[in-house]
């Protein structure tokens, strides 16, 4: 019993380190929708930075005129293509999640409008 209390106390102290900042919580459905869309916009900005970085990486690998300045082997080219493909696929997965978030926000907005019409 004493050992379990000690573990619980230790767990509570550990979790206390990871509390969310004291931010104002959204008070209305509109506030929630706005926060959802702001989060999507932030993610879209991050995705654009990743895409730009990938484009720069491709340009550095292939050279400005496509002459492959580092003279990579076929295997290195294939490995490079695989890494680029994985990154682009990951970004596409994130895009799909963001699309779902926007669709959910739109659904909430439509529900709100229907509720307003019923009043």
Buried (B, 14 or more C-beta within 10 A) or exposed (E): EEEEEEEEEEEEEEEEEEEEEEEEEEEEEEEBBEBBBEEBEEBEEEBEEBEEEBEEBEEEBBEEEEEEEEEBEEEEEEEBEEEBEEBEEEBEEBEEEBEEBEEEBEEBBEEBEEEEEEE
